[in-house]
């Protein structure tokens, strides 16, 4: 049975925690869900991230792996 969490229940991690996970080579998927303006104005592009902008999540989420931790980057 799949467990679904509401937005208020999703765990949060800090940038430092994400950097530690990446440094340790943890097998995670980074989803960049920033608005187009924020994405375009930033020089931050998480290596290996999947870009899923707001409004297009419905069709894209299904292709994310279910056996890996998923970290979402947003503003």
HELIX and SHEET records of a PDB file:
HELIX    1   1 UNK A    7  UNK A    9  5                                   3    
HELIX    2   2 UNK A   15  UNK A   23  1                                   9    
HELIX    3   3 UNK A   36  UNK A   41  1                                   6    
HELIX    4   4 UNK A   57  UNK A   61  1                                   5    
SHEET    1   A 3 UNK A  50  UNK A  51  0                                        
SHEET    2   A 3 UNK A  28  UNK A  32  1                                        
SHEET    3   A 3 UNK A  69  UNK A  73  1                                        
END                                                                             
